[in-house]
Amino acid sequence: MNNNLDSVLRYLAENRLKLVTAESCTAGLIASTLAEAPGSGSWLDCAFVTYSAEAKTGILGVKPDTIERCNLTSEEVAREMAEGALRISRANVAVSDTGLAGPSNGDSDIPVGTVCFAWSFEQDGKVHTFSETRKFNGDRNEVRQASSDYAISRIWHYHNQVLGAGEAKFA
């Protein structure tokens, strides 16, 4: 396990954060990476792999209109995925991704390697959601791994924004 992951896991434990993932293009890799660490039950609640539009709408409650207006690979869909996962779990943190890992983009104009992320936090009865879009290079599995690593690495950053600490560093 790398030092960055160790630091994020320590941060989750120290802040009593319980995580749920809603994954599309990473297909469970975020949750799997977190579960590799001993004691993962203390910070990992559950994980949803929602590859299809039907799974996103039926399980996570993503609005079909959002998918139609914005595309499956969009921050809007990622945000609704994270908020839906938070709503149907016992977690207080949700991480989601949706994107195109490749090898092709089908008939989409969106470039292969484009991944949209969202992080939702429940704090004092309010939900705070942040989102980003990133483009990763490499083959399908390299894009998936880079996406998983990135999603995990940003948890502390956005949680600190919720807490009002800005760009606080973690140990």
N, C-alpha and C positions, 0 to 999 in steps of 0.2 A: 504494500500500500504506500502511496506517495505521501510526502509531508503535507502537501496542500489538502489532500483528502483527510488526513489525520486531523489537521487544524479545523476543517469544516465540521467533522464529526464531533470533535471536542466542543466546538461552538454550539452545535445543536444540543448536546448534553448539558452544557453549562447554562444554557438559556431555556432549558426545558421545552424544547421545540419538538413536536411530533409531526412527522412528514408524511404526506401522501403524494404520489406521482400520478400524472395523467399523461401517458406517453403515446406518441404516434410513431414518428420515424425512428426513434431510439428503441422501440419495441420492448420496453422493460429494462433496458441497459442501465438507466439511472438507478432504479430500485435495486437491481442486481449488484451494481457497484457498491451501493451503500450497505447492502446485506452481506458483503464479503467481510466486513469488520465484525469482530466479536462484540456482542452486546447491542447489535443493531436493533433489537426489539425495543430498546428504550427510546429510539428516535424515529423508527420507521413503522407507521401504522398500516398502510396498505398501498397497493399500486394497481393502476388501471392501464391496460394496453388497449387503446381505442384507435385502431388503424383506419377503419372505414368511417365514412360520414354517418352511417346508421348507428355505429357504436358511439360516436361522439354525441349524437342527438339523443339516442335511447338511454345510454348509461349516464352520461355527464350532463345532459340537459342543454347542450349547445343548440341554439336556435337554428332551424333550417334556413331561415332568412339571412342569418349572419353568414352561413356557408355560401349561400347563393350570391349575396352582395359582395362578400370580401374574399372568397376563395378558401379552400381548406388550409392552404399555406398563408396564414395571415395572423397578425398579432391579435386581432379581434377574436378569432377562433381560439387561439392559445389562451387568451384571458378567460373566455367562457369555459374552457376546459378546466383551468386551474380553479376557478370559482366553483364550478360544479363538483369537482373532486373534493374540495374543502367542505362543501355543503353536505355531501353524502358520506363523509368519513368522520372519525374522531380526532383528526389532525388539526393543528393550528397553523400549518404551513403546507402549501401546495406548490408543486413545480410541474409545469407542463411544457410539451414541445409538439410542434407539428411542422412538417417540412418535406423536402425532397432530397433523400439521401442518394438517389441514383439507382442504377446506372444511367437512366434516361429520365427526362421530365415529362414523358408522355406527350400530350398535346398542349401542355401548359407553356406560357411565356415566362414562367418563373425559372431562373437558372437552377440547375442541379447544385446541391450543397446549401441552398437557402433553408434556414430553419428559424422558425418563430418560437419564442419562449415567453412564458409568463410565470410569475412568482406571486402567490397570494398569501397574505398573512392575516390571521384573525387576532386582533389585539383590542382588548377592552370592549368587546362586542361589535367592533367595526372590522370590515374587510378592506384591506389595502392591497391593490394589485398593480404590478409593474410589468412591463413587457419590452422586449427587444427583438430585433431581427438581425441575424448574422449569416454570413456566407462562409462556408468551410470548403477547403480544397481536399482532394483525395478521392479514393474509391469509396464505394458505399459504406464499408465498415469503418473506414477512417473518418468519414463524415459522422457516422453514428457515435463513434468513440469521442470525437472532438465535441460533439453536441452534448453528450452526457457529462463530460468533464466540465464544460462551460456552465451548464445548468447548475451543477453542484457548486461550482466555485462562486457563483453570484448570490447564493442564499444569504450569506452573512452581510453582503453589501446592501441588499434591499431590506433585510431585517433591521439593520442599523438606521436606514432611512425612516422606517416606521417608528423606531425608538427616538428619532430626532438626533441621532449621533452623526449623521452625514457619512463621511468616508472613514469611519473607525477601522482600525486594523484589528485583526485577530491574531492570536498567538500561534 
